[in-house]
Amino acid sequence: MDTEAAQHMERDRSSGPADGTEEGSRSTHVRGRLSAVGPWGRAALLGVLCTVALLLLSAFVLQPFLIPSGSMRPTLRVGDRVLVNKLAYRFGSEPRRGDVVVFDGTGSFVQETESGENAVGELVHTVAASLGLAEPAGSDFVKRVVGVGGDRVVCCDKRGRLEVNGAPVDEEYLYPGDHPSDVAFDIVVPDGRLWVMGDHRSSSRDSRDHLGQPGGGMVPVEQVVGRVDWLGWPLGRIGSLEGTDAFTGIRPADADHG
């Protein structure tokens, strides 16, 4: 009887999952499926995963942006790929005078429009633009912040210079031969908004062009996508975007005219 019981126990142990047969078969099955995909399938899967990772990075941290026009020359040229820091203004910081920013101009620079019928085409373009492979949407712009909330921005003084809060600004970043503005203006920037201008003033449609429209050319701070911090292409121009000292020493808006 003891021998028979021992034989039963031995059979129970050998037939249980402890021998690794079931686990091994599952592992083999998974490896078999991956092998069946083939090298091209694995490469495609890797490509999809990399694209998703890049899209997430672009959506929340660092977005490539293709410069579509010469409105920011000489600072930025047509075809440059810049990297937009989306974390620059996420933790209480706000755009400062002199920052080069990318913003959504819907409602300030362009009127709101309905989506086109080709939803797939729009999606493909959006993905390509977010990776810096296509021109940005028509509502996205890149300009330099000249005035922030409360600032009085005037152009031009007797020497043809831009003034912010009564102080002249030496705009060394302007395109050679350009004047600060051929359009005279005297504005006060509302709180929570920005007055922005291109560095190539004679070839830039910026806040000046929307003075008589709703919003007066002012861009809401919440519509700023991020700050342009780096140049990513072409190879000869890769590096950090140079800052400017043009606005150093500008008094706070509430100190203007004491």
C-alpha positions in Angstrom: 0.0 0.0 0.0 2.8 2.3 0.9 4.5 1.7 -2.5 1.3 2.4 -4.4 0.7 5.7 -2.6 4.2 6.8 -3.3 3.7 6.0 -7.0 0.6 8.2 -7.0 2.4 11.1 -5.4 5.3 10.8 -7.8 2.8 10.9 -10.8 1.1 14.0 -9.3 4.3 15.9 -9.0 5.5 15.0 -12.5 2.2 16.1 -14.1 1.9 19.5 -12.3 3.0 22.9 -13.6 6.1 22.7 -11.5 7.9 20.9 -14.3 7.8 24.2 -16.3 6.0 22.5 -19.3 3.1 24.9 -19.4 5.2 28.0 -18.8 7.8 26.9 -21.3 5.1 26.4 -23.9 3.7 29.9 -23.4 7.2 31.4 -23.7 7.8 29.4 -26.8 4.5 30.5 -28.2 5.3 34.2 -27.7 8.7 33.8 -29.2 7.1 32.0 -32.1 4.8 34.9 -32.7 7.6 37.5 -32.7 9.6 35.3 -35.0 6.6 35.0 -37.4 6.5 38.8 -37.7 9.9 38.8 -39.4 12.7 41.4 -39.3 10.6 43.9 -41.3 7.7 43.6 -38.9 10.0 44.1 -35.9 11.5 47.1 -37.6 8.1 48.6 -38.3 7.0 48.0 -34.6 10.2 49.7 -33.4 9.5 52.6 -35.7 6.0 53.0 -34.4 7.2 52.9 -30.8 9.9 55.5 -31.5 7.4 57.7 -33.3 5.0 57.6 -30.4 7.8 58.4 -28.0 8.8 61.4 -30.1 5.2 62.6 -30.3 4.9 62.5 -26.6 8.2 64.4 -26.2 7.0 66.9 -28.7 3.6 67.4 -27.1 4.9 68.0 -23.5 8.6 68.8 -23.4 10.5 69.8 -26.6 8.9 70.4 -30.0 10.8 70.8 -33.3 9.5 73.7 -35.3 10.2 74.4 -39.0 10.7 78.1 -39.7 8.4 78.8 -42.7 9.2 82.5 -43.5 11.9 85.1 -43.2 10.1 87.3 -40.7 12.6 86.5 -38.0 15.8 87.1 -40.0 18.6 87.3 -39.3 18.0 85.4 -36.0 16.1 82.6 -37.7 16.1 81.7 -41.4 13.7 80.0 -43.7 14.1 76.2 -43.3 15.7 76.4 -39.9 14.5 73.7 -37.4 14.3 75.1 -33.9 13.6 73.4 -30.7 10.7 74.9 -28.6 11.0 74.5 -24.9 7.5 73.7 -23.7 8.5 73.7 -20.1 9.8 77.2 -20.1 6.5 78.7 -18.9 4.9 75.7 -17.2 5.9 76.4 -13.6 4.9 80.0 -12.9 7.4 81.7 -15.3 6.0 83.9 -18.0 7.5 85.2 -21.3 9.9 88.1 -20.9 10.9 90.9 -23.2 13.3 89.6 -25.7 12.2 86.0 -25.7 11.6 84.4 -29.0 8.4 82.4 -28.7 6.1 80.2 -30.7 2.4 80.8 -30.2 -1.0 79.9 -31.5 -2.4 83.0 -33.1 -6.0 81.9 -33.3 -8.2 84.7 -32.3 -5.4 87.3 -32.2 -3.5 87.0 -35.5 -6.0 84.8 -37.5 -9.7 84.2 -37.2 -10.9 80.8 -36.0 -11.7 78.5 -38.9 -13.5 75.2 -39.2 -11.6 72.1 -39.8 -11.3 70.9 -43.4 -13.0 67.8 -44.7 -9.8 65.8 -45.1 -9.4 64.8 -41.5 -6.8 62.1 -42.3 -4.7 64.6 -44.3 -4.9 67.1 -41.4 -3.8 64.5 -38.9 -0.8 63.5 -41.0 0.2 67.1 -41.4 -0.2 67.7 -37.7 2.0 64.8 -36.9 4.7 65.8 -39.5 4.7 69.4 -38.2 5.0 68.3 -34.6 8.2 66.4 -35.6 9.6 69.4 -37.6 9.1 67.6 -40.9 6.5 70.0 -42.3 5.5 73.6 -42.1 3.5 74.5 -39.0 -0.2 75.1 -39.1 -1.3 78.5 -40.4 -2.2 79.6 -37.0 1.3 79.0 -35.5 3.7 81.9 -35.4 7.2 82.6 -34.2 8.0 86.2 -33.0 10.0 88.1 -30.4 8.3 89.4 -27.3 8.7 93.2 -27.1 6.1 94.1 -24.5 4.5 92.3 -21.6 1.5 93.0 -19.5 1.4 96.6 -18.4 4.1 97.8 -20.7 3.8 101.0 -22.8 5.4 100.4 -26.1 5.9 103.4 -28.4 7.5 103.8 -31.8 9.2 105.7 -32.6 11.1 108.4 -30.7 12.9 111.4 -32.2 15.8 109.2 -33.1 13.7 106.5 -34.7 14.0 104.0 -31.8 11.5 101.8 -30.1 10.6 102.8 -26.5 9.4 100.5 -23.7 8.2 102.3 -20.6 9.9 105.4 -21.7 13.3 103.8 -22.3 14.8 103.5 -25.8 15.6 100.0 -26.9 18.7 99.3 -29.0 17.5 96.4 -31.1 20.7 94.9 -32.3 18.9 91.8 -33.6 17.0 93.7 -36.3 17.6 92.8 -40.0 20.3 95.0 -41.4 18.8 98.1 -43.0 15.4 97.7 -41.2 13.8 100.4 -39.1 12.2 99.5 -35.8 8.8 100.2 -37.5 7.5 102.1 -40.5 4.1 102.2 -38.7 3.7 104.6 -35.7 2.0 103.2 -32.6 1.6 104.0 -28.9 0.0 101.1 -27.0 -0.3 99.7 -23.5 -0.2 96.0 -23.3 -3.1 94.5 -21.2 -2.2 92.2 -18.3 -1.9 88.6 -19.5 -1.0 89.5 -23.0 2.1 90.1 -25.2 3.1 92.6 -27.9 5.2 90.6 -30.4 7.2 91.6 -33.4 9.4 90.0 -36.0 13.2 90.8 -36.3 12.8 91.4 -40.0 10.4 94.3 -39.5 9.9 95.2 -43.2 8.9 91.6 -43.9 6.9 90.6 -40.8 3.2 90.6 -40.2 3.1 91.0 -36.4 1.2 92.8 -33.7 1.4 96.1 -35.7 -0.8 94.6 -38.4 -3.7 93.8 -36.1 -3.9 97.1 -34.2 -7.4 97.9 -35.5 -8.7 94.3 -35.0 -10.3 92.7 -31.9 -7.5 92.1 -29.4 -5.4 94.9 -30.9 -2.6 92.5 -32.0 -2.0 91.3 -28.4 -1.3 87.6 -27.9 -2.7 85.9 -24.8 0.0 84.4 -22.7 -1.9 81.1 -22.4 -1.6 80.7 -26.2 2.2 80.7 -26.1 3.4 77.2 -27.1 6.9 77.7 -25.7 10.2 79.5 -26.0 12.7 78.9 -28.8 15.9 77.9 -26.9 17.9 75.9 -29.5 18.7 75.6 -33.2 18.6 72.0 -34.3 19.2 72.4 -38.0 21.2 73.0 -40.3 24.3 71.4 -38.8 26.4 74.5 -39.1 23.9 76.5 -36.9 23.2 73.9 -34.2 23.4 75.3 -30.7 21.6 77.6 -28.2 19.7 80.6 -29.5 21.6 83.7 -28.5 19.8 85.9 -26.1 19.6 89.7 -26.2 20.5 92.5 -23.7 18.4 95.0 -25.5 15.8 95.1 -22.8 18.2 95.1 -19.8 17.4 97.9 -17.5 13.8 98.5 -18.7 11.8 99.7 -15.7 8.8 97.8 -14.6 5.6 99.1 -16.1 4.3 100.4 -12.8 7.4 102.6 -12.5 6.8 104.3 -15.8 6.6 108.0 -15.4 6.8 107.6 -11.6 
